[in-house]
């Protein structure tokens, strides 16, 4: 299930959901904001790596 999907009305009038972000991507975006705000990292690759590490940790905790 993705979050923030596009809502598309098909020919029969049914609403279909398409695209959006995975929960992992959404958590990484939110984590990236915190990493940028709280650290002095300048390297975009390191920022992205840390953001996804945090997202994966959050998802791991969610599964417990």
DSSP file (Angstrom, degrees, kcal/mol; ACC not computed):
  #  RESIDUE AA STRUCTURE BP1 BP2  ACC     N-H-->O    O-->H-N    N-H-->O    O-->H-N    TCO  KAPPA ALPHA  PHI   PSI    X-CA   Y-CA   Z-CA
    1    1 A X              0   0    0      0, 0.0    22,-0.5     0, 0.0     2,-0.3   0.000 360.0 360.0 360.0 131.0    0.0    0.0    0.0
    2    2 A X        -     0   0    0     17,-0.2     3,-0.4    20,-0.1     2,-0.3  -0.690 360.0-130.4-102.2 157.1    1.3    3.4   -1.0
    3    3 A X  B    S+A   21   0A   0     18,-3.4    18,-2.9    -2,-0.3    23,-0.0  -0.799  84.0  18.4-106.5 152.5    0.6    6.7    0.6
    4    4 A X  S    S+     0   0    0     -2,-0.3    -1,-0.2    16,-0.2    16,-0.1   0.881  83.4 176.2  57.6  44.2   -0.4    9.9   -1.2
    5    5 A X        -     0   0    0     -3,-0.4     2,-0.3    15,-0.1    14,-0.2  -0.342  35.4-103.9 -73.5 160.4   -1.5    8.0   -4.3
    6    6 A X  E     -B   18   0B   0     12,-3.1    12,-2.4    -2,-0.0     2,-0.6  -0.626  30.4-136.3 -76.3 141.5   -3.2    9.7   -7.3
    7    7 A X  E     -B   17   0B   0     -2,-0.3     2,-0.5    10,-0.2    10,-0.2  -0.909  24.7-174.7-103.4 119.0   -6.9    9.1   -7.4
    8    8 A X  E     -B   16   0B   0      8,-3.3     8,-3.6    -2,-0.6     2,-0.6  -0.947  18.5-143.6-118.0 130.7   -8.0    8.4  -11.0
    9    9 A X  E     -B   15   0B   0     -2,-0.5     6,-0.2     6,-0.2     5,-0.1  -0.834  23.0-150.3 -93.0 121.3  -11.6    8.0  -12.0
   10   10 A X    >   -     0   0    0      4,-2.8     3,-1.9    -2,-0.6    -1,-0.0  -0.171  35.0 -85.4 -83.6-177.2  -11.9    5.3  -14.6
   11   11 A X  T 3  S+     0   0    0      1,-0.3    -1,-0.1     2,-0.1    -2,-0.0   0.752 128.2  53.3 -61.3 -26.3  -14.5    5.0  -17.4
   12   12 A X  T 3  S-     0   0    0      2,-0.1    -1,-0.3     1,-0.0     3,-0.1   0.440 120.4-106.4 -89.8   1.1  -17.0    3.3  -15.1
   13   13 A X  S <  S+     0   0    0     -3,-1.9     2,-0.2     1,-0.3    -2,-0.1   0.451  73.8 141.4  89.5   0.3  -16.8    6.0  -12.5
   14   14 A X        -     0   0    0     -5,-0.1    -4,-2.8     1,-0.1     2,-0.6  -0.528  52.3-126.1 -75.8 140.7  -14.7    3.9  -10.1
   15   15 A X  E     -B    9   0B   0     -6,-0.2     2,-0.4    -2,-0.2    -6,-0.2  -0.784  28.6-169.5 -88.5 126.2  -11.9    5.6   -8.2
   16   16 A X  E     -B    8   0B   0     -8,-3.6    -8,-3.3    -2,-0.6     2,-0.4  -0.909  15.6-135.8-114.9 142.8   -8.6    3.9   -8.7
   17   17 A X  E     +B    7   0B   0     -2,-0.4     2,-0.4   -10,-0.2   -10,-0.2  -0.829  27.1 178.3 -99.1 137.4   -5.5    4.6   -6.7
   18   18 A X  E     -B    6   0B   0    -12,-2.4   -12,-3.1    -2,-0.4     2,-0.1  -0.999  42.6 -21.4-142.8 135.2   -2.2    4.8   -8.6
   19   19 A X        +     0   0    0     -2,-0.4     2,-0.2   -14,-0.2   -17,-0.2  -0.349  63.2 139.7  74.0-146.3    1.4    5.6   -7.6
   20   20 A X        -     0   0    0    -16,-0.1     2,-0.3   -15,-0.1   -16,-0.2  -0.473  57.3 -55.5  96.4-172.4    2.3    7.4   -4.5
   21   21 A X  B     -A    3   0A   0    -18,-2.9   -18,-3.4    -2,-0.2     2,-0.1  -0.799  44.6-121.0-105.5 146.5    5.1    6.8   -2.0
   22   22 A X     >  -     0   0    0     -2,-0.3     4,-2.4   -20,-0.2     5,-0.2  -0.459  32.3-111.6 -73.1 160.9    5.9    3.6   -0.2
   23   23 A X  H  > S+     0   0    0    -22,-0.5     4,-2.7     1,-0.2     5,-0.2   0.886 120.0  55.7 -60.9 -37.5    5.9    4.0    3.6
   24   24 A X  H  > S+     0   0    0      1,-0.2     4,-2.2     2,-0.2    -1,-0.2   0.925 108.3  46.6 -60.6 -45.6    9.7    3.4    3.5
   25   25 A X  H  > S+     0   0    0      2,-0.2     4,-2.3     1,-0.2    -1,-0.2   0.911 112.1  50.8 -63.9 -41.8   10.2    6.3    1.1
   26   26 A X  H  X S+     0   0    0     -4,-2.4     4,-2.2     1,-0.2    -2,-0.2   0.930 111.3  47.4 -62.4 -45.0    7.9    8.6    3.1
   27   27 A X  H  X S+     0   0    0     -4,-2.7     4,-2.7     1,-0.2    -1,-0.2   0.884 110.6  52.8 -64.1 -37.2    9.8    7.8    6.3
   28   28 A X  H  X S+     0   0    0     -4,-2.2     4,-2.7    -5,-0.2    -1,-0.2   0.896 107.4  51.7 -65.1 -39.4   13.1    8.4    4.6
   29   29 A X  H  X S+     0   0    0     -4,-2.3     4,-1.7     2,-0.2    -2,-0.2   0.939 113.0  44.7 -60.8 -46.8   11.9   11.8    3.4
   30   30 A X  H  X S+     0   0    0     -4,-2.2     4,-1.4     1,-0.2    -2,-0.2   0.904 114.6  48.6 -65.5 -40.9   10.9   12.7    7.0
   31   31 A X  H  X S+     0   0    0     -4,-2.7     4,-2.8     1,-0.2    -1,-0.2   0.883 106.5  57.6 -65.1 -38.1   14.2   11.4    8.3
   32   32 A X  H  X S+     0   0    0     -4,-2.7     4,-2.6     1,-0.2     5,-0.2   0.890 102.1  54.9 -61.1 -39.2   16.1   13.3    5.7
   33   33 A X  H  X S+     0   0    0     -4,-1.7     4,-2.2     1,-0.2    -1,-0.2   0.920 111.2  44.9 -58.6 -43.4   14.6   16.5    6.9
   34   34 A X  H  X S+     0   0    0     -4,-1.4     4,-2.6     2,-0.2    -2,-0.2   0.907 111.4  52.1 -68.5 -42.0   15.8   15.8   10.4
   35   35 A X  H  X S+     0   0    0     -4,-2.8     4,-1.4     1,-0.2     6,-0.3   0.926 112.9  45.3 -60.2 -44.5   19.3   14.7    9.3
   36   36 A X  H  < S+     0   0    0     -4,-2.6    -1,-0.2     1,-0.2    -2,-0.2   0.907 116.8  45.1 -65.5 -41.9   19.7   17.9    7.3
   37   37 A X  H  < S+     0   0    0     -4,-2.2    -2,-0.2    -5,-0.2    -1,-0.2   0.830 120.7  37.4 -72.2 -32.2   18.4   20.1   10.2
   38   38 A X  H  < S+     0   0    0     -4,-2.6     2,-0.3    -5,-0.1    -1,-0.2   0.514 112.7  51.0-103.6  -6.4   20.4   18.4   12.9
   39   39 A X     <  -     0   0    0     -4,-1.4     0, 0.0    -5,-0.2     0, 0.0  -0.773  69.7-129.8-126.6 172.0   23.8   17.6   11.3
   40   40 A X        +     0   0    0     -2,-0.3    -4,-0.1     2,-0.0     2,-0.1   0.114  56.3 143.4-105.4  19.7   26.4   19.4    9.3
   41   41 A X        +     0   0    0     -6,-0.3    -2,-0.1     1,-0.2     3,-0.0  -0.365  22.5 174.7 -61.4 136.3   26.5   16.7    6.6
   42   42 A X        +     0   0    0     -2,-0.1     2,-0.6     5,-0.0    -1,-0.2   0.562  49.9  97.7-113.3 -19.6   27.1   18.1    3.2
   43   43 A X     >  -     0   0    0      1,-0.2     4,-2.2     2,-0.0     5,-0.2  -0.634  60.2-155.8 -80.7 115.6   27.4   14.9    1.2
   44   44 A X  H  > S+     0   0    0     -2,-0.6     4,-2.5     1,-0.2     5,-0.2   0.848  92.3  54.4 -60.6 -36.7   24.0   14.1   -0.4
   45   45 A X  H  > S+     0   0    0      2,-0.2     4,-2.7     1,-0.2    -1,-0.2   0.928 109.5  47.0 -65.7 -43.9   24.8   10.4   -0.7
   46   46 A X  H  > S+     0   0    0      2,-0.2     4,-2.6     1,-0.2     5,-0.2   0.896 111.5  51.6 -64.0 -39.3   25.5   10.2    3.1
   47   47 A X  H  X S+     0   0    0     -4,-2.2     4,-2.4     2,-0.2    -2,-0.2   0.941 112.4  45.7 -61.6 -46.9   22.4   12.1    3.9
   48   48 A X  H  X S+     0   0    0     -4,-2.5     4,-2.4     2,-0.2     5,-0.2   0.909 112.1  51.5 -63.9 -42.2   20.3    9.8    1.8
   49   49 A X  H  X S+     0   0    0     -4,-2.7     4,-2.2     1,-0.2    -1,-0.2   0.929 112.0  46.3 -60.7 -45.6   22.0    6.7    3.2
   50   50 A X  H  X S+     0   0    0     -4,-2.6     4,-2.5     2,-0.2    -1,-0.2   0.897 110.2  54.0 -63.5 -40.6   21.3    7.9    6.8
   51   51 A X  H  X S+     0   0    0     -4,-2.4     4,-2.4     1,-0.2    -1,-0.2   0.922 111.4  44.3 -61.3 -44.2   17.7    8.7    6.0
   52   52 A X  H  X S+     0   0    0     -4,-2.4     4,-2.7     2,-0.2    -1,-0.2   0.842 110.1  55.6 -72.3 -31.7   17.1    5.2    4.6
   53   53 A X  H  X S+     0   0    0     -4,-2.2     4,-2.1    -5,-0.2    -2,-0.2   0.928 110.9  45.4 -61.4 -43.8   18.9    3.6    7.6
   54   54 A X  H  X S+     0   0    0     -4,-2.5     4,-2.4     2,-0.2    -2,-0.2   0.914 112.5  50.8 -65.2 -42.5   16.5    5.5    9.9
   55   55 A X  H  X S+     0   0    0     -4,-2.4     4,-2.4     1,-0.2    -2,-0.2   0.920 110.6  48.8 -60.9 -43.7   13.5    4.6    7.8
   56   56 A X  H  X S+     0   0    0     -4,-2.7     4,-2.2     1,-0.2    -1,-0.2   0.881 110.3  51.8 -64.9 -37.4   14.5    0.9    7.8
   57   57 A X  H  X S+     0   0    0     -4,-2.1     4,-2.2     2,-0.2    -1,-0.2   0.911 109.7  49.4 -64.2 -41.7   15.0    1.1   11.6
   58   58 A X  H  X S+     0   0    0     -4,-2.4     4,-2.0     1,-0.2    -2,-0.2   0.915 111.3  48.7 -63.6 -42.5   11.5    2.6   12.0
   59   59 A X  H  X S+     0   0    0     -4,-2.4     4,-1.3     1,-0.2    -1,-0.2   0.882 109.6  53.3 -65.2 -37.5   10.0   -0.1    9.8
   60   60 A X  H  < S+     0   0    0     -4,-2.2     4,-0.5     1,-0.2     3,-0.3   0.907 109.7  47.4 -62.5 -42.8   11.8   -2.8   11.8
   61   61 A X  H >< S+     0   0    0     -4,-2.2     3,-1.0     1,-0.2    -1,-0.2   0.858 106.8  58.2 -66.5 -34.8   10.4   -1.4   15.1
   62   62 A X  H 3< S+     0   0    0     -4,-2.0    -1,-0.2     1,-0.2    -2,-0.2   0.825 101.2  56.2 -63.9 -32.0    6.9   -1.3   13.5
   63   63 A X  T 3<        0   0    0     -4,-1.3    -1,-0.2    -3,-0.3    -2,-0.2   0.622 360.0 360.0 -77.9 -13.0    7.1   -5.0   12.8
   64   64 A X    <         0   0    0     -3,-1.0    -1,-0.2    -4,-0.5    -2,-0.1   0.494 360.0 360.0 -70.6 360.0    7.7   -5.9   16.5
